[in-house]
């Protein structure tokens, strides 16, 4: 993850058809398909916010939000 950044994955489960394109293109293996065949961020702490998943999703079901961390906020 980018230093000093907080990355959030907004995934619309209703829009996701489980095609797996986002999983395939993720360079850090952050995404996986769950038992229902829908995408989920299982290793979000490894995300580098490249947004390949967001750009490649044919259903626009993924949005990556980057926020600056507060100086006093600690990493989990």
SEMARRO-412485 format. One record per atom (N, C-alpha, C, O): residue number from 0; chain; x, y, z; residue in one letter; atom name. Coordinates in steps of 0.02 Angstrom, whole numbers. Example, Ala and Ser with C-alpha at 12.3 -4.5 7.8 and 13.67 -1.06 7.14 Angstrom:
BEGIN
REC  num  chaine      xx      yy      zz  residu  atome
REC    0       A     660    -284     390       a      N
REC    0       A     615    -225     390       a     CA
REC    0       A     660    -165     390       a      C
REC    0       A     712    -166     423       a      O
REC    1       A     642    -112     354       s      N
REC    1       A     684     -53     357       s     CA
REC    1       A     645       2     394       s      C
REC    1       A     670      57     402       s      O
//
This chain:
BEGIN
REC  num  chaine      xx      yy      zz  residu  atome
REC    0       A      43     -59       0       x      N
REC    0       A       0       0       0       x     CA
REC    0       A      44      61       0       x      C
REC    0       A      98      60      30       x      O
REC    1       A      23     114     -33       x      N
REC    1       A      61     175     -34       x     CA
REC    1       A      69     204      36       x      C
REC    1       A      21     205      75       x      O
REC    2       A     129     228      51       x      N
REC    2       A     142     255     117       x     CA
REC    2       A      99     317     130       x      C
REC    2       A      95     361      88       x      O
REC    3       A      67     318     187       x      N
REC    3       A      24     375     205       x     CA
REC    3       A     -43     375     170       x      C
REC    3       A     -79     425     173       x      O
REC    4       A     -61     321     138       x      N
REC    4       A    -125     317     103       x     CA
REC    4       A    -169     263     134       x      C
REC    4       A    -145     212     158       x      O
REC    5       A    -233     276     134       x      N
REC    5       A    -283     226     155       x     CA
REC    5       A    -322     209      92       x      C
REC    5       A    -348     253      58       x      O
REC    6       A    -325     144      76       x      N
REC    6       A    -358     122      15       x     CA
REC    6       A    -420      81      33       x      C
REC    6       A    -417      34      73       x      O
REC    7       A    -475     101       3       x      N
REC    7       A    -538      66      16       x     CA
REC    7       A    -564      37     -50       x      C
REC    7       A    -562      71    -102       x      O
REC    8       A    -588     -24     -47       x      N
REC    8       A    -617     -57    -106       x     CA
REC    8       A    -693     -56    -100       x      C
REC    8       A    -721     -87     -54       x      O
REC    9       A    -726     -20    -144       x      N
REC    9       A    -798     -20    -146       x     CA
REC    9       A    -820     -68    -201       x      C
REC    9       A    -808     -54    -260       x      O
REC   10       A    -850    -123    -181       x      N
REC   10       A    -870    -174    -229       x     CA
REC   10       A    -946    -183    -225       x      C
REC   10       A    -973    -201    -173       x      O
REC   11       A    -979    -170    -281       x      N
REC   11       A   -1051    -178    -285       x     CA
REC   11       A   -1066    -251    -302       x      C
REC   11       A   -1060    -271    -360       x      O
REC   12       A   -1085    -290    -252       x      N
REC   12       A   -1098    -362    -261       x     CA
REC   12       A   -1157    -375    -309       x      C
REC   12       A   -1160    -427    -341       x      O
REC   13       A   -1204    -328    -313       x      N
REC   13       A   -1261    -336    -358       x     CA
REC   13       A   -1240    -328    -431       x      C
REC   13       A   -1269    -360    -475       x      O
REC   14       A   -1190    -287    -444       x      N
REC   14       A   -1167    -276    -512       x     CA
REC   14       A   -1116    -327    -534       x      C
REC   14       A   -1110    -342    -593       x      O
REC   15       A   -1079    -356    -487       x      N
REC   15       A   -1026    -404    -503       x     CA
REC   15       A   -1057    -468    -530       x      C
REC   15       A   -1103    -497    -500       x      O
REC   16       A   -1032    -491    -588       x      N
REC   16       A   -1057    -553    -617       x     CA
REC   16       A   -1007    -610    -607       x      C
REC   16       A   -1019    -666    -629       x      O
REC   17       A    -952    -595    -572       x      N
REC   17       A    -903    -648    -556       x     CA
REC   17       A    -861    -671    -615       x      C
REC   17       A    -842    -729    -618       x      O
REC   18       A    -847    -626    -661       x      N
REC   18       A    -809    -646    -721       x     CA
REC   18       A    -735    -660    -705       x      C
REC   18       A    -703    -697    -742       x      O
REC   19       A    -709    -630    -652       x      N
REC   19       A    -640    -643    -631       x     CA
REC   19       A    -588    -601    -666       x      C
REC   19       A    -528    -610    -653       x      O
REC   20       A    -607    -555    -709       x      N
REC   20       A    -559    -512    -743       x     CA
REC   20       A    -518    -472    -693       x      C
REC   20       A    -457    -468    -700       x      O
REC   21       A    -549    -444    -644       x      N
REC   21       A    -514    -404    -593       x     CA
REC   21       A    -463    -447    -555       x      C
REC   21       A    -408    -425    -540       x      O
REC   22       A    -483    -508    -539       x      N
REC   22       A    -439    -554    -503       x     CA
REC   22       A    -377    -569    -545       x      C
REC   22       A    -321    -570    -520       x      O
REC   23       A    -387    -581    -609       x      N
REC   23       A    -333    -597    -655       x     CA
REC   23       A    -283    -540    -661       x      C
REC   23       A    -222    -551    -662       x      O
REC   24       A    -307    -478    -665       x      N
REC   24       A    -263    -421    -677       x     CA
REC   24       A    -232    -392    -614       x      C
REC   24       A    -185    -351    -619       x      O
REC   25       A    -254    -411    -555       x      N
REC   25       A    -226    -383    -493       x     CA
REC   25       A    -154    -406    -484       x      C
REC   25       A    -142    -466    -476       x      O
REC   26       A    -105    -360    -484       x      N
REC   26       A     -35    -380    -479       x     CA
REC   26       A     -15    -402    -409       x      C
REC   26       A      38    -433    -402       x      O
REC   27       A     -55    -389    -359       x      N
REC   27       A     -38    -406    -290       x     CA
REC   27       A     -84    -460    -261       x      C
REC   27       A     -81    -472    -200       x      O
REC   28       A    -125    -491    -301       x      N
REC   28       A    -171    -544    -278       x     CA
REC   28       A    -214    -522    -220       x      C
REC   28       A    -225    -560    -172       x      O
REC   29       A    -239    -462    -224       x      N
REC   29       A    -283    -434    -172       x     CA
REC   29       A    -353    -462    -177       x      C
REC   29       A    -387    -471    -126       x      O
REC   30       A    -376    -476    -238       x      N
REC   30       A    -445    -496    -250       x     CA
REC   30       A    -452    -571    -260       x      C
REC   30       A    -407    -603    -287       x      O
REC   31       A    -508    -597    -238       x      N
REC   31       A    -527    -667    -249       x     CA
REC   31       A    -602    -672    -258       x      C
REC   31       A    -639    -627    -237       x      O
REC   32       A    -624    -725    -289       x      N
REC   32       A    -696    -738    -294       x     CA
REC   32       A    -718    -776    -232       x      C
REC   32       A    -685    -824    -211       x      O
REC   33       A    -773    -756    -202       x      N
REC   33       A    -798    -789    -142       x     CA
REC   33       A    -838    -852    -161       x      C
REC   33       A    -841    -871    -219       x      O
REC   34       A    -869    -882    -112       x      N
REC   34       A    -907    -944    -124       x     CA
REC   34       A    -968    -934    -168       x      C
REC   34       A    -994    -982    -197       x      O
REC   35       A    -992    -872    -173       x      N
REC   35       A   -1049    -856    -217       x     CA
REC   35       A   -1026    -834    -286       x      C
REC   35       A   -1068    -819    -329       x      O
REC   36       A    -960    -834    -297       x      N
REC   36       A    -934    -815    -362       x     CA
REC   36       A    -928    -740    -372       x      C
REC   36       A    -921    -717    -429       x      O
REC   37       A    -931    -702    -318       x      N
REC   37       A    -924    -629    -321       x     CA
REC   37       A    -856    -609    -295       x      C
REC   37       A    -827    -643    -253       x      O
REC   38       A    -830    -554    -321       x      N
REC   38       A    -763    -531    -301       x     CA
REC   38       A    -764    -500    -232       x      C
REC   38       A    -812    -467    -212       x      O
REC   39       A    -709    -510    -196       x      N
REC   39       A    -699    -477    -132       x     CA
REC   39       A    -625    -462    -123       x      C
REC   39       A    -582    -498    -149       x      O
REC   40       A    -610    -410     -85       x      N
REC   40       A    -541    -391     -70       x     CA
REC   40       A    -520    -430      -8       x      C
REC   40       A    -540    -413      48       x      O
REC   41       A    -479    -481     -16       x      N
REC   41       A    -459    -524      40       x     CA
REC   41       A    -392    -504      70       x      C
REC   41       A    -377    -521     127       x      O
REC   42       A    -352    -467      32       x      N
REC   42       A    -287    -443      57       x     CA
REC   42       A    -281    -368      41       x      C
REC   42       A    -234    -347       8       x      O
REC   43       A    -327    -329      65       x      N
REC   43       A    -328    -258      49       x     CA
REC   43       A    -266    -220      73       x      C
REC   43       A    -249    -168      45       x      O
REC   44       A    -233    -247     124       x      N
REC   44       A    -172    -214     149       x     CA
REC   44       A    -115    -218      98       x      C
REC   44       A     -67    -180     103       x      O
REC   45       A    -120    -263      49       x      N
REC   45       A     -69    -270      -3       x     CA
REC   45       A     -83    -227     -64       x      C
REC   45       A     -41    -223    -109       x      O
REC   46       A    -140    -195     -66       x      N
REC   46       A    -161    -155    -124       x     CA
REC   46       A    -114     -96    -135       x      C
REC   46       A     -96     -60     -88       x      O
REC   47       A     -95     -85    -198       x      N
REC   47       A     -53     -28    -216       x     CA
REC   47       A     -92      25    -254       x      C
REC   47       A     -64      74    -279       x      O
REC   48       A    -157      17    -257       x      N
REC   48       A    -203      65    -289       x     CA
REC   48       A    -185      78    -362       x      C
REC   48       A    -188     135    -385       x      O
REC   49       A    -167      25    -398       x      N
REC   49       A    -152      33    -470       x     CA
REC   49       A    -217      43    -510       x      C
REC   49       A    -215      69    -565       x      O
REC   50       A    -273      22    -481       x      N
REC   50       A    -340      29    -510       x     CA
REC   50       A    -351     -12    -573       x      C
REC   50       A    -398       1    -610       x      O
REC   51       A    -310     -62    -584       x      N
REC   51       A    -322    -106    -642       x     CA
REC   51       A    -388    -142    -635       x      C
REC   51       A    -423    -152    -685       x      O
REC   52       A    -407    -161    -575       x      N
REC   52       A    -472    -194    -565       x     CA
REC   52       A    -530    -147    -583       x      C
REC   52       A    -578    -167    -616       x      O
REC   53       A    -524     -85    -562       x      N
REC   53       A    -576     -36    -576       x     CA
REC   53       A    -581     -22    -651       x      C
REC   53       A    -637     -19    -678       x      O
REC   54       A    -525     -14    -684       x      N
REC   54       A    -525       1    -755       x     CA
REC   54       A    -548     -58    -798       x      C
REC   54       A    -578     -48    -850       x      O
REC   55       A    -533    -119    -776       x      N
REC   55       A    -548    -178    -817       x     CA
REC   55       A    -617    -208    -804       x      C
REC   55       A    -641    -247    -845       x      O
REC   56       A    -649    -189    -750       x      N
REC   56       A    -715    -218    -734       x     CA
REC   56       A    -766    -198    -787       x      C
REC   56       A    -781    -139    -795       x      O
REC   57       A    -793    -247    -823       x      N
REC   57       A    -842    -230    -876       x     CA
REC   57       A    -909    -206    -849       x      C
REC   57       A    -949    -176    -885       x      O
REC   58       A    -922    -218    -785       x      N
REC   58       A    -986    -199    -755       x     CA
REC   58       A    -981    -139    -709       x      C
REC   58       A   -1030    -120    -677       x      O
REC   59       A    -922    -108    -705       x      N
REC   59       A    -911     -49    -663       x     CA
REC   59       A    -929     -62    -590       x      C
REC   59       A    -955     -19    -555       x      O
REC   60       A    -914    -123    -567       x      N
REC   60       A    -933    -144    -500       x     CA
REC   60       A    -881    -128    -447       x      C
REC   60       A    -894    -136    -387       x      O
REC   61       A    -822    -105    -468       x      N
REC   61       A    -767     -93    -421       x     CA
REC   61       A    -746     -20    -424       x      C
REC   61       A    -738       9    -478       x      O
REC   62       A    -737       8    -365       x      N
REC   62       A    -711      76    -360       x     CA
REC   62       A    -657      76    -306       x      C
REC   62       A    -668      49    -251       x      O
REC   63       A    -600     106    -321       x      N
REC   63       A    -545     111    -273       x     CA
REC   63       A    -543     183    -248       x      C
REC   63       A    -539     230    -287       x      O
REC   64       A    -545     190    -183       x      N
REC   64       A    -543     256    -151       x     CA
REC   64       A    -478     263    -113       x      C
REC   64       A    -462     221     -70       x      O
REC   65       A    -440     315    -128       x      N
REC   65       A    -377     329     -92       x     CA
REC   65       A    -388     390     -48       x      C
REC   65       A    -413     442     -71       x      O
REC   66       A    -368     384      14       x      N
REC   66       A    -373     440      61       x     CA
REC   66       A    -307     448      97       x      C
REC   66       A    -274     398     112       x      O
REC   67       A    -287     509     110       x      N
REC   67       A    -227     522     150       x     CA
REC   67       A    -242     502     222       x      C
REC   67       A    -295     518     248       x      O
REC   68       A    -194     468     253       x      N
REC   68       A    -202     451     324       x     CA
REC   68       A    -186     511     367       x      C
REC   68       A    -142     551     350       x      O
REC   69       A    -221     517     422       x      N
REC   69       A    -205     569     470       x     CA
REC   69       A    -138     554     501       x      C
REC   69       A    -120     495     507       x      O
REC   70       A    -101     604     521       x      N
REC   70       A     -34     594     549       x     CA
REC   70       A     -35     550     612       x      C
REC   70       A      12     512     623       x      O
REC   71       A     -87     555     651       x      N
REC   71       A     -90     517     713       x     CA
REC   71       A    -123     449     705       x      C
REC   71       A    -129     411     753       x      O
REC   72       A    -144     432     643       x      N
REC   72       A    -176     368     630       x     CA
REC   72       A    -122     314     622       x      C
REC   72       A     -73     323     585       x      O
REC   73       A    -131     258     656       x      N
REC   73       A     -82     204     652       x     CA
REC   73       A    -104     152     602       x      C
REC   73       A    -163     146     586       x      O
REC   74       A     -56     113     576       x      N
REC   74       A     -74      60     530       x     CA
REC   74       A     -95      -2     569       x      C
REC   74       A     -71     -14     624       x      O
REC   75       A    -140     -39     539       x      N
REC   75       A    -167     -98     572       x     CA
REC   75       A    -128    -159     553       x      C
REC   75       A    -143    -214     576       x      O
//
